[in-house]
């Protein structure tokens, strides 16, 4: 289902349809992290973003 946004209010009304990524790949660039990739539906050996092992 494609989500169509024109104004910030459109995003707020459809906020429940958005989901967090399972896994985020980032690299340190200077003093800050730069997100390289966001993975949804991750299945692998590393923990997912919402798991505390």
Jmol script that loads the backbone (N, CA, C; Angstrom):
load data "model"
ATOM      1  N   UNK A   1       0.849  -1.168   0.000  1.00  0.00           N
ATOM      2  CA  UNK A   1       0.000   0.000   0.000  1.00  0.00           C
ATOM      3  C   UNK A   1       0.900   1.238   0.000  1.00  0.00           C
ATOM      4  N   UNK A   2       0.908   1.984  -1.059  1.00  0.00           N
ATOM      5  CA  UNK A   2       1.740   3.192  -1.087  1.00  0.00           C
ATOM      6  C   UNK A   2       1.160   4.285  -0.191  1.00  0.00           C
ATOM      7  N   UNK A   3       2.034   4.935   0.528  1.00  0.00           N
ATOM      8  CA  UNK A   3       1.619   6.035   1.393  1.00  0.00           C
ATOM      9  C   UNK A   3       1.925   7.347   0.680  1.00  0.00           C
ATOM     10  N   UNK A   4       0.962   8.221   0.633  1.00  0.00           N
ATOM     11  CA  UNK A   4       1.143   9.494  -0.061  1.00  0.00           C
ATOM     12  C   UNK A   4       1.137  10.627   0.970  1.00  0.00           C
ATOM     13  N   UNK A   5       2.215  11.392   0.963  1.00  0.00           N
ATOM     14  CA  UNK A   5       2.363  12.504   1.891  1.00  0.00           C
ATOM     15  C   UNK A   5       2.585  13.778   1.111  1.00  0.00           C
ATOM     16  N   UNK A   6       1.871  14.802   1.515  1.00  0.00           N
ATOM     17  CA  UNK A   6       2.073  16.123   0.932  1.00  0.00           C
ATOM     18  C   UNK A   6       2.464  17.112   2.024  1.00  0.00           C
ATOM     19  N   UNK A   7       1.843  16.972   3.172  1.00  0.00           N
ATOM     20  CA  UNK A   7       2.121  17.872   4.288  1.00  0.00           C
ATOM     21  C   UNK A   7       2.570  17.053   5.501  1.00  0.00           C
ATOM     22  N   UNK A   8       3.214  17.683   6.468  1.00  0.00           N
ATOM     23  CA  UNK A   8       3.572  16.966   7.698  1.00  0.00           C
ATOM     24  C   UNK A   8       2.350  16.398   8.423  1.00  0.00           C
ATOM     25  N   UNK A   9       1.219  17.047   8.305  1.00  0.00           N
ATOM     26  CA  UNK A   9      -0.001  16.539   8.940  1.00  0.00           C
ATOM     27  C   UNK A   9      -0.412  15.195   8.343  1.00  0.00           C
ATOM     28  N   UNK A  10      -0.148  14.987   7.056  1.00  0.00           N
ATOM     29  CA  UNK A  10      -0.442  13.700   6.420  1.00  0.00           C
ATOM     30  C   UNK A  10       0.385  12.582   7.047  1.00  0.00           C
ATOM     31  N   UNK A  11       1.628  12.873   7.362  1.00  0.00           N
ATOM     32  CA  UNK A  11       2.497  11.876   7.986  1.00  0.00           C
ATOM     33  C   UNK A  11       2.001  11.545   9.386  1.00  0.00           C
ATOM     34  N   UNK A  12       1.599  12.547  10.128  1.00  0.00           N
ATOM     35  CA  UNK A  12       1.122  12.328  11.498  1.00  0.00           C
ATOM     36  C   UNK A  12      -0.137  11.475  11.497  1.00  0.00           C
ATOM     37  N   UNK A  13      -1.039  11.701  10.549  1.00  0.00           N
ATOM     38  CA  UNK A  13      -2.276  10.918  10.515  1.00  0.00           C
ATOM     39  C   UNK A  13      -2.023   9.463  10.127  1.00  0.00           C
ATOM     40  N   UNK A  14      -0.962   9.189   9.371  1.00  0.00           N
ATOM     41  CA  UNK A  14      -0.647   7.823   8.951  1.00  0.00           C
ATOM     42  C   UNK A  14       0.501   7.223   9.761  1.00  0.00           C
ATOM     43  N   UNK A  15       0.817   7.799  10.896  1.00  0.00           N
ATOM     44  CA  UNK A  15       1.951   7.374  11.713  1.00  0.00           C
ATOM     45  C   UNK A  15       1.835   5.916  12.153  1.00  0.00           C
ATOM     46  N   UNK A  16       0.638   5.433  12.402  1.00  0.00           N
ATOM     47  CA  UNK A  16       0.457   4.049  12.852  1.00  0.00           C
ATOM     48  C   UNK A  16       0.837   3.044  11.768  1.00  0.00           C
ATOM     49  N   UNK A  17       0.837   3.441  10.516  1.00  0.00           N
ATOM     50  CA  UNK A  17       1.182   2.548   9.408  1.00  0.00           C
ATOM     51  C   UNK A  17       2.689   2.423   9.194  1.00  0.00           C
ATOM     52  N   UNK A  18       3.473   3.320   9.792  1.00  0.00           N
ATOM     53  CA  UNK A  18       4.926   3.282   9.651  1.00  0.00           C
ATOM     54  C   UNK A  18       5.510   2.319  10.680  1.00  0.00           C
ATOM     55  N   UNK A  19       6.615   1.676  10.341  1.00  0.00           N
ATOM     56  CA  UNK A  19       7.233   0.746  11.282  1.00  0.00           C
ATOM     57  C   UNK A  19       8.724   1.021  11.391  1.00  0.00           C
ATOM     58  N   UNK A  20       9.308   0.544  12.480  1.00  0.00           N
ATOM     59  CA  UNK A  20      10.736   0.713  12.726  1.00  0.00           C
ATOM     60  C   UNK A  20      11.510  -0.373  11.985  1.00  0.00           C
ATOM     61  N   UNK A  21      12.727  -0.082  11.557  1.00  0.00           N
ATOM     62  CA  UNK A  21      13.533  -1.132  10.928  1.00  0.00           C
ATOM     63  C   UNK A  21      13.986  -2.161  11.961  1.00  0.00           C
ATOM     64  N   UNK A  22      14.171  -3.407  11.517  1.00  0.00           N
ATOM     65  CA  UNK A  22      14.668  -4.467  12.392  1.00  0.00           C
ATOM     66  C   UNK A  22      16.158  -4.321  12.649  1.00  0.00           C
ATOM     67  N   UNK A  23      16.881  -3.783  11.694  1.00  0.00           N
ATOM     68  CA  UNK A  23      18.337  -3.739  11.775  1.00  0.00           C
ATOM     69  C   UNK A  23      18.814  -2.479  11.070  1.00  0.00           C
ATOM     70  N   UNK A  24      19.745  -1.771  11.684  1.00  0.00           N
ATOM     71  CA  UNK A  24      20.285  -0.545  11.098  1.00  0.00           C
ATOM     72  C   UNK A  24      21.793  -0.701  10.960  1.00  0.00           C
ATOM     73  N   UNK A  25      22.303  -0.447   9.767  1.00  0.00           N
ATOM     74  CA  UNK A  25      23.739  -0.497   9.507  1.00  0.00           C
ATOM     75  C   UNK A  25      24.238   0.938   9.450  1.00  0.00           C
ATOM     76  N   UNK A  26      25.205   1.276  10.313  1.00  0.00           N
ATOM     77  CA  UNK A  26      25.718   2.647  10.370  1.00  0.00           C
ATOM     78  C   UNK A  26      27.238   2.619  10.459  1.00  0.00           C
ATOM     79  N   UNK A  27      27.837   3.718  10.070  1.00  0.00           N
ATOM     80  CA  UNK A  27      29.297   3.857  10.119  1.00  0.00           C
ATOM     81  C   UNK A  27      29.624   5.187  10.789  1.00  0.00           C
ATOM     82  N   UNK A  28      30.655   5.169  11.617  1.00  0.00           N
ATOM     83  CA  UNK A  28      31.086   6.389  12.292  1.00  0.00           C
ATOM     84  C   UNK A  28      31.760   7.304  11.277  1.00  0.00           C
ATOM     85  N   UNK A  29      31.245   8.510  11.165  1.00  0.00           N
ATOM     86  CA  UNK A  29      31.827   9.492  10.253  1.00  0.00           C
ATOM     87  C   UNK A  29      32.138  10.729  11.080  1.00  0.00           C
ATOM     88  N   UNK A  30      33.410  10.905  11.417  1.00  0.00           N
ATOM     89  CA  UNK A  30      33.791  11.995  12.315  1.00  0.00           C
ATOM     90  C   UNK A  30      33.303  11.686  13.714  1.00  0.00           C
ATOM     91  N   UNK A  31      32.482  12.563  14.253  1.00  0.00           N
ATOM     92  CA  UNK A  31      31.933  12.363  15.593  1.00  0.00           C
ATOM     93  C   UNK A  31      30.535  11.766  15.571  1.00  0.00           C
ATOM     94  N   UNK A  32      29.960  11.557  14.401  1.00  0.00           N
ATOM     95  CA  UNK A  32      28.561  11.158  14.297  1.00  0.00           C
ATOM     96  C   UNK A  32      28.417   9.855  13.520  1.00  0.00           C
ATOM     97  N   UNK A  33      27.315   9.167  13.738  1.00  0.00           N
ATOM     98  CA  UNK A  33      27.003   7.950  13.001  1.00  0.00           C
ATOM     99  C   UNK A  33      26.242   8.313  11.738  1.00  0.00           C
ATOM    100  N   UNK A  34      26.634   7.698  10.629  1.00  0.00           N
ATOM    101  CA  UNK A  34      25.929   7.886   9.368  1.00  0.00           C
ATOM    102  C   UNK A  34      25.224   6.571   9.038  1.00  0.00           C
ATOM    103  N   UNK A  35      23.911   6.618   8.910  1.00  0.00           N
ATOM    104  CA  UNK A  35      23.136   5.424   8.601  1.00  0.00           C
ATOM    105  C   UNK A  35      23.383   5.042   7.149  1.00  0.00           C
ATOM    106  N   UNK A  36      23.815   3.804   6.948  1.00  0.00           N
ATOM    107  CA  UNK A  36      24.095   3.307   5.597  1.00  0.00           C
ATOM    108  C   UNK A  36      22.898   2.569   5.019  1.00  0.00           C
ATOM    109  N   UNK A  37      22.221   1.804   5.874  1.00  0.00           N
ATOM    110  CA  UNK A  37      21.137   0.964   5.383  1.00  0.00           C
ATOM    111  C   UNK A  37      20.173   0.661   6.515  1.00  0.00           C
ATOM    112  N   UNK A  38      18.898   0.575   6.198  1.00  0.00           N
ATOM    113  CA  UNK A  38      17.866   0.158   7.143  1.00  0.00           C
ATOM    114  C   UNK A  38      17.259  -1.123   6.594  1.00  0.00           C
ATOM    115  N   UNK A  39      17.235  -2.168   7.416  1.00  0.00           N
ATOM    116  CA  UNK A  39      16.768  -3.470   6.970  1.00  0.00           C
ATOM    117  C   UNK A  39      15.461  -3.794   7.682  1.00  0.00           C
ATOM    118  N   UNK A  40      14.448  -4.117   6.906  1.00  0.00           N
ATOM    119  CA  UNK A  40      13.170  -4.560   7.435  1.00  0.00           C
ATOM    120  C   UNK A  40      13.064  -6.067   7.198  1.00  0.00           C
ATOM    121  N   UNK A  41      12.377  -6.785   8.066  1.00  0.00           N
ATOM    122  CA  UNK A  41      12.210  -8.237   7.966  1.00  0.00           C
ATOM    123  C   UNK A  41      13.561  -8.950   8.001  1.00  0.00           C
ATOM    124  N   UNK A  42      14.406  -8.563   8.929  1.00  0.00           N
ATOM    125  CA  UNK A  42      15.752  -9.132   9.070  1.00  0.00           C
ATOM    126  C   UNK A  42      15.693 -10.503   9.719  1.00  0.00           C
ATOM    127  N   UNK A  43      16.434 -11.446   9.167  1.00  0.00           N
ATOM    128  CA  UNK A  43      16.640 -12.753   9.781  1.00  0.00           C
ATOM    129  C   UNK A  43      18.119 -13.064   9.664  1.00  0.00           C
ATOM    130  N   UNK A  44      18.788 -13.113  10.789  1.00  0.00           N
ATOM    131  CA  UNK A  44      20.222 -13.365  10.765  1.00  0.00           C
ATOM    132  C   UNK A  44      20.739 -13.631  12.160  1.00  0.00           C
ATOM    133  N   UNK A  45      22.064 -13.675  12.296  1.00  0.00           N
ATOM    134  CA  UNK A  45      22.658 -14.057  13.579  1.00  0.00           C
ATOM    135  C   UNK A  45      22.787 -12.907  14.557  1.00  0.00           C
ATOM    136  N   UNK A  46      22.698 -11.669  14.112  1.00  0.00           N
ATOM    137  CA  UNK A  46      22.818 -10.522  15.009  1.00  0.00           C
ATOM    138  C   UNK A  46      21.453 -10.156  15.583  1.00  0.00           C
ATOM    139  N   UNK A  47      21.476  -9.521  16.753  1.00  0.00           N
ATOM    140  CA  UNK A  47      20.205  -9.152  17.381  1.00  0.00           C
ATOM    141  C   UNK A  47      19.534  -8.033  16.605  1.00  0.00           C
ATOM    142  N   UNK A  48      18.224  -8.011  16.688  1.00  0.00           N
ATOM    143  CA  UNK A  48      17.471  -6.949  16.039  1.00  0.00           C
ATOM    144  C   UNK A  48      17.469  -5.729  16.946  1.00  0.00           C
ATOM    145  N   UNK A  49      17.066  -4.593  16.409  1.00  0.00           N
ATOM    146  CA  UNK A  49      17.157  -3.326  17.135  1.00  0.00           C
ATOM    147  C   UNK A  49      16.316  -3.315  18.406  1.00  0.00           C
ATOM    148  N   UNK A  50      15.222  -4.066  18.451  1.00  0.00           N
ATOM    149  CA  UNK A  50      14.344  -4.021  19.622  1.00  0.00           C
ATOM    150  C   UNK A  50      14.608  -5.153  20.616  1.00  0.00           C
ATOM    151  N   UNK A  51      15.640  -5.954  20.413  1.00  0.00           N
ATOM    152  CA  UNK A  51      15.947  -7.070  21.305  1.00  0.00           C
ATOM    153  C   UNK A  51      17.133  -6.739  22.204  1.00  0.00           C
ATOM    154  N   UNK A  52      17.021  -7.133  23.455  1.00  0.00           N
ATOM    155  CA  UNK A  52      18.128  -6.965  24.399  1.00  0.00           C
ATOM    156  C   UNK A  52      18.571  -8.347  24.839  1.00  0.00           C
ATOM    157  N   UNK A  53      19.635  -8.844  24.281  1.00  0.00           N
ATOM    158  CA  UNK A  53      20.142 -10.172  24.666  1.00  0.00           C
ATOM    159  C   UNK A  53      21.242 -10.035  25.662  1.00  0.00           C
TER     160      UNK A  53
END
end "model"
wireframe off; spacefill off
backbone 0.3
color backbone group
